[in-house]
Amino acid sequence: MTSQTLDVLTVSEFCEAVGISRSTWHKLKRQGKAPAIVNIGGIQRIRREAIEAWLSENEARATADAAHNSAERAEPLCV
């Protein structure tokens, strides 16, 4: 039985799926910005639901940042 049949991913599977390196994973984890982790017998697993929530949070943050940056670059209104 693989971890995927349990609807969880290993950290390596997660990194591969989202296209990040292990060093980036560790950086995110240190910053408290990684998806929620489940420890099973000392082995870290990430539930698919946690990944979906993490992706949604990052998408919302990126959208808000883009809107904020766009507003800062806008030309002042001249009448």
DSSP file (Angstrom, degrees, kcal/mol; ACC not computed):
  #  RESIDUE AA STRUCTURE BP1 BP2  ACC     N-H-->O    O-->H-N    N-H-->O    O-->H-N    TCO  KAPPA ALPHA  PHI   PSI    X-CA   Y-CA   Z-CA
    1    1 A M              0   0    0      0, 0.0     2,-0.2     0, 0.0     0, 0.0   0.000 360.0 360.0 360.0 129.7    0.0    0.0    0.0
    2    2 A T    >>  -     0   0    0      1,-0.1     3,-1.0     0, 0.0     4,-0.6  -0.528 360.0-110.1 -93.0 164.8    1.4    3.4   -0.9
    3    3 A S  G >4>S+     0   0    0      1,-0.2     5,-1.8     2,-0.2     3,-0.9   0.805 115.9  64.4 -63.5 -27.0    0.9    6.6    1.0
    4    4 A Q  G >45S+     0   0    0      1,-0.3     3,-1.2     2,-0.2    -1,-0.2   0.805  93.1  59.7 -68.7 -27.7   -1.2    7.9   -1.9
    5    5 A T  G <45S+     0   0    0     -3,-1.0    -1,-0.3     1,-0.3    -2,-0.2   0.745 103.8  52.4 -71.3 -19.8   -3.8    5.2   -1.3
    6    6 A L  G <<5S-     0   0    0     -3,-0.9    -1,-0.3    -4,-0.6    -2,-0.2   0.385 118.8-114.2 -91.3   2.4   -4.2    6.6    2.2
    7    7 A D  T < 5S+     0   0    0     -3,-1.2    41,-1.7     1,-0.3     2,-0.3   0.819  82.7 107.6  65.9  34.2   -4.8   10.1    0.7
    8    8 A V  E   < -A   47   0A   0     -5,-1.8     2,-0.3    39,-0.2    -1,-0.3  -0.945  55.2-146.9-132.7 157.0   -1.6   11.4    2.3
    9    9 A L  E     -A   46   0A   0     37,-2.5    37,-2.6    -2,-0.3     2,-0.1  -0.909  16.3-121.1-121.6 151.5    1.7   12.4    0.7
   10   10 A T  E  >  -A   45   0A   0     -2,-0.3     4,-2.5    35,-0.2     5,-0.2  -0.392  37.6-104.7 -75.6 167.6    5.3   12.2    2.0
   11   11 A V  H  > S+     0   0    0     33,-0.5     4,-2.8     1,-0.2     5,-0.2   0.906 124.2  51.9 -61.3 -40.5    7.2   15.4    2.1
   12   12 A S  H  > S+     0   0    0      2,-0.2     4,-2.3     1,-0.2    -1,-0.2   0.915 109.7  48.2 -62.4 -43.3    9.1   14.3   -1.0
   13   13 A E  H  > S+     0   0    0      2,-0.2     4,-2.4     1,-0.2    -1,-0.2   0.900 112.4  49.6 -63.9 -40.0    5.9   13.6   -2.9
   14   14 A F  H  X S+     0   0    0     -4,-2.5     4,-2.3     2,-0.2     5,-0.3   0.947 110.4  49.5 -62.8 -48.8    4.6   17.0   -1.8
   15   15 A C  H  X>S+     0   0    0     -4,-2.8     5,-2.3     1,-0.2     4,-1.1   0.907 113.5  46.5 -58.3 -43.2    7.7   18.8   -2.9
   16   16 A E  H  <5S+     0   0    0     -4,-2.3    -1,-0.2     3,-0.2     3,-0.2   0.908 110.9  52.8 -65.0 -42.0    7.6   17.0   -6.3
   17   17 A A  H  <5S+     0   0    0     -4,-2.4    -2,-0.2     1,-0.2    -1,-0.2   0.871 118.5  34.2 -64.5 -38.1    3.9   17.7   -6.8
   18   18 A V  H  <5S-     0   0    0     -4,-2.3    -1,-0.2    -5,-0.1    -2,-0.2   0.480 111.5-116.6 -98.8  -2.6    4.2   21.5   -6.1
   19   19 A G  T  <5 +     0   0    0     -4,-1.1     2,-0.3    -5,-0.3    -3,-0.2   0.879  66.9 130.5  75.4  39.9    7.7   21.8   -7.7
   20   20 A I      < -     0   0    0     -5,-2.3    -1,-0.2    -6,-0.2     2,-0.1  -0.862  53.7-116.2-120.8 159.6    9.8   22.9   -4.8
   21   21 A S     >  -     0   0    0     -2,-0.3     4,-2.1     1,-0.1     5,-0.1  -0.404  28.8-110.4 -85.2 167.1   13.0   21.7   -3.4
   22   22 A R  H  > S+     0   0    0      1,-0.2     4,-2.6     2,-0.2     5,-0.2   0.863 120.2  56.4 -64.8 -34.3   13.5   20.1    0.0
   23   23 A S  H  > S+     0   0    0      1,-0.2     4,-2.1     2,-0.2    -1,-0.2   0.893 106.9  48.9 -65.7 -37.2   15.5   23.2    1.1
   24   24 A T  H  > S+     0   0    0      2,-0.2     4,-2.7     1,-0.2    -1,-0.2   0.902 109.4  53.4 -66.1 -39.9   12.4   25.3    0.2
   25   25 A W  H  X S+     0   0    0     -4,-2.1     4,-2.6     1,-0.2    -2,-0.2   0.938 109.6  47.2 -56.8 -48.5   10.2   22.9    2.2
   26   26 A H  H  X S+     0   0    0     -4,-2.6     4,-2.5     1,-0.2    -1,-0.2   0.878 111.2  51.6 -64.7 -36.8   12.4   23.3    5.2
   27   27 A K  H  X S+     0   0    0     -4,-2.1     4,-2.0     2,-0.2    -1,-0.2   0.940 111.3  47.1 -63.2 -47.2   12.4   27.1    4.8
   28   28 A L  H  <>S+     0   0    0     -4,-2.7     5,-3.1     1,-0.2     6,-0.7   0.904 112.4  50.6 -60.1 -42.0    8.6   27.1    4.6
   29   29 A K  H ><5S+     0   0    0     -4,-2.6     3,-1.1     4,-0.2    -2,-0.2   0.918 109.5  49.5 -64.2 -44.3    8.4   24.8    7.7
   30   30 A R  H 3<5S+     0   0    0     -4,-2.5    -1,-0.2     1,-0.2    -2,-0.2   0.865 112.1  49.2 -61.7 -36.1   10.7   27.0    9.7
   31   31 A Q  T 3<5S-     0   0    0     -4,-2.0    -1,-0.2    -5,-0.2    -2,-0.2   0.504 114.7-117.0 -82.1  -4.3    8.6   30.1    8.8
   32   32 A G  T < 5S+     0   0    0     -3,-1.1    -3,-0.2    -4,-0.5    -2,-0.1   0.761  85.9 114.3  74.1  24.6    5.4   28.3    9.7
   33   33 A K      < +     0   0    0     -5,-3.1    -4,-0.2    -6,-0.2    -5,-0.1   0.267  43.6 103.0-111.4   9.6    4.2   28.6    6.1
   34   34 A A  S    S-     0   0    0     -6,-0.7     3,-0.1    -5,-0.1    -9,-0.0  -0.529  81.8 -92.4 -87.5 158.5    4.1   24.9    5.2
   35   35 A P        -     0   0    0      0, 0.0    -1,-0.1     0, 0.0    16,-0.1  -0.276  59.8 -76.2 -64.4 159.5    0.9   22.9    5.1
   36   36 A A        -     0   0    0     14,-0.2    11,-0.4    -3,-0.1     2,-0.4  -0.267  51.5-145.1 -58.8 140.9   -0.2   21.1    8.2
   37   37 A I        -     0   0    0      9,-0.1     2,-0.5    -3,-0.1     9,-0.2  -0.865   7.1-151.3-113.5 142.9    1.8   17.9    8.9
   38   38 A V  E     -B   45   0A   0      7,-3.4     7,-2.5    -2,-0.4     2,-0.6  -0.967  13.1-148.7-110.3 124.6    0.7   14.6   10.4
   39   39 A N  E     -B   44   0A   0     -2,-0.5     2,-0.6     5,-0.2     5,-0.2  -0.846  15.7-177.5 -95.5 121.9    3.4   12.7   12.3
   40   40 A I  E >  S-B   43   0A   0      3,-3.1     3,-1.5    -2,-0.6    -2,-0.0  -0.930  75.5 -27.6-121.2 104.5    2.8    8.9   12.1
   41   41 A G  T 3  S-     0   0    0     -2,-0.6    -1,-0.1     1,-0.3     3,-0.1   0.860 126.3 -49.4  59.3  35.7    5.4    7.0   14.0
   42   42 A G  T 3  S+     0   0    0      1,-0.3     2,-0.5     0, 0.0    -1,-0.3   0.450 116.1 116.3  83.6   0.0    7.9    9.8   13.5
   43   43 A I  E <   - B   0  40A   0     -3,-1.5    -3,-3.1   -33,-0.0     2,-0.3  -0.888  63.1-130.4-105.7 131.4    7.3   10.0    9.8
   44   44 A Q  E     + B   0  39A   0     -2,-0.5   -33,-0.5    -5,-0.2     2,-0.3  -0.628  29.5 173.5 -84.2 134.0    5.8   13.1    8.4
   45   45 A R  E     -AB  10  38A   0     -7,-2.5    -7,-3.4    -2,-0.3     2,-0.5  -0.953  20.5-145.5-133.3 154.7    2.8   13.0    6.1
   46   46 A I  E     -A    9   0A   0    -37,-2.6   -37,-2.5    -2,-0.3    -9,-0.1  -0.985  17.4-133.2-125.5 122.7    0.7   15.7    4.5
   47   47 A R  E  >  -A    8   0A   0     -2,-0.5     4,-1.8   -11,-0.4     3,-0.4  -0.442  17.8-125.3 -72.1 145.3   -3.0   15.2    4.0
   48   48 A R  H  > S+     0   0    0    -41,-1.7     4,-2.6     1,-0.2     5,-0.2   0.856 112.0  57.9 -59.1 -35.5   -4.4   16.2    0.6
   49   49 A E  H  > S+     0   0    0    -42,-0.3     4,-2.2     1,-0.2    -1,-0.2   0.890 105.3  50.1 -62.4 -38.3   -7.0   18.4    2.4
   50   50 A A  H  > S+     0   0    0     -3,-0.4     4,-2.4     2,-0.2    -1,-0.2   0.867 110.2  50.6 -67.3 -36.3   -4.1   20.3    4.0
   51   51 A I  H  X S+     0   0    0     -4,-1.8     4,-2.8     2,-0.2    -2,-0.2   0.928 110.0  49.2 -66.4 -44.9   -2.4   20.7    0.7
   52   52 A E  H  X S+     0   0    0     -4,-2.6     4,-2.3     1,-0.2    -2,-0.2   0.912 113.1  47.2 -61.0 -42.7   -5.6   22.1   -0.9
   53   53 A A  H  X S+     0   0    0     -4,-2.2     4,-2.5     2,-0.2    -1,-0.2   0.912 112.4  50.2 -64.4 -42.4   -6.1   24.5    2.0
   54   54 A W  H  X S+     0   0    0     -4,-2.4     4,-2.3     1,-0.2    -2,-0.2   0.907 111.1  48.5 -62.9 -43.6   -2.4   25.6    1.8
   55   55 A L  H  X S+     0   0    0     -4,-2.8     4,-2.4     2,-0.2    -1,-0.2   0.912 111.8  49.5 -63.6 -42.5   -2.7   26.2   -2.0
   56   56 A S  H  X S+     0   0    0     -4,-2.3     4,-2.6     2,-0.2    -2,-0.2   0.911 110.9  49.8 -62.9 -43.1   -5.9   28.2   -1.5
   57   57 A E  H  X S+     0   0    0     -4,-2.5     4,-2.4     1,-0.2    -1,-0.2   0.914 113.1  46.3 -61.7 -43.5   -4.3   30.3    1.2
   58   58 A N  H  X S+     0   0    0     -4,-2.3     4,-2.3     2,-0.2    -1,-0.2   0.863 111.8  51.1 -69.0 -35.6   -1.3   31.0   -1.0
   59   59 A E  H  X S+     0   0    0     -4,-2.4     4,-2.3     2,-0.2    -2,-0.2   0.923 111.6  47.2 -65.6 -44.2   -3.5   31.8   -4.0
   60   60 A A  H  X S+     0   0    0     -4,-2.6     4,-2.4     2,-0.2    -2,-0.2   0.909 112.9  49.3 -64.1 -42.1   -5.5   34.3   -2.0
   61   61 A R  H  X S+     0   0    0     -4,-2.4     4,-2.6     2,-0.2    -2,-0.2   0.908 111.4  49.0 -64.1 -42.1   -2.4   35.9   -0.6
   62   62 A A  H  X S+     0   0    0     -4,-2.3     4,-2.4     2,-0.2    -2,-0.2   0.891 111.4  49.6 -65.4 -39.5   -0.8   36.2   -4.0
   63   63 A T  H  X S+     0   0    0     -4,-2.3     4,-2.2     2,-0.2    -2,-0.2   0.918 112.8  46.7 -65.2 -43.5   -4.0   37.8   -5.4
   64   64 A A  H  X S+     0   0    0     -4,-2.4     4,-2.4     2,-0.2    -2,-0.2   0.906 112.7  49.8 -65.1 -42.1   -4.2   40.3   -2.5
   65   65 A D  H  X S+     0   0    0     -4,-2.6     4,-2.8     2,-0.2     5,-0.2   0.907 110.7  50.0 -63.2 -42.0   -0.5   41.1   -2.9
   66   66 A A  H  X S+     0   0    0     -4,-2.4     4,-2.2     2,-0.2    -2,-0.2   0.902 111.6  48.0 -64.1 -41.0   -0.9   41.7   -6.7
   67   67 A A  H  X S+     0   0    0     -4,-2.2     4,-2.1     2,-0.2    -2,-0.2   0.906 113.2  48.3 -65.7 -41.4   -3.9   43.9   -6.1
   68   68 A H  H  X S+     0   0    0     -4,-2.4     4,-1.8     2,-0.2    -2,-0.2   0.929 113.2  46.8 -64.3 -45.9   -2.0   45.9   -3.5
   69   69 A N  H  X S+     0   0    0     -4,-2.8     4,-1.4     1,-0.2    -2,-0.2   0.867 111.1  52.3 -65.7 -36.3    1.0   46.3   -5.7
   70   70 A S  H  X S+     0   0    0     -4,-2.2     4,-0.7    -5,-0.2    -1,-0.2   0.901 108.5  50.4 -65.3 -41.1   -1.1   47.3   -8.7
   71   71 A A  H  < S+     0   0    0     -4,-2.1     3,-0.4     1,-0.2    -2,-0.2   0.854 108.0  53.3 -66.4 -35.1   -2.8   50.0   -6.6
   72   72 A E  H  < S+     0   0    0     -4,-1.8    -1,-0.2     1,-0.2    -2,-0.2   0.828 110.4  47.3 -68.8 -31.6    0.6   51.4   -5.4
   73   73 A R  H  < S+     0   0    0     -4,-1.4    -1,-0.2    -5,-0.1    -2,-0.2   0.570  85.9 117.1 -86.0  -9.6    1.8   51.7   -9.1
   74   74 A A  S  < S-     0   0    0     -4,-0.7     3,-0.1    -3,-0.4    -3,-0.0  -0.287  72.6-111.6 -63.0 141.5   -1.4   53.4  -10.3
   75   75 A E        -     0   0    0      1,-0.1    -1,-0.1     3,-0.0    -2,-0.1  -0.472  37.6-104.2 -69.6 141.0   -1.0   56.9  -11.6
   76   76 A P        -     0   0    0      0, 0.0     2,-0.5     0, 0.0    -1,-0.1  -0.369  39.2-102.7 -66.3 148.8   -2.5   59.6   -9.4
   77   77 A L        -     0   0    0     -3,-0.1     2,-0.5     2,-0.0    -3,-0.0  -0.605  37.8-163.5 -75.0 121.7   -5.8   61.0  -10.8
   78   78 A C              0   0    0     -2,-0.5    -3,-0.0     1,-0.1    -1,-0.0  -0.934 360.0 360.0-110.5 125.7   -5.2   64.4  -12.3
   79   79 A V              0   0    0     -2,-0.5    -1,-0.1     0, 0.0    -2,-0.0   0.373 360.0 360.0-113.3 360.0   -8.1   66.7  -12.9
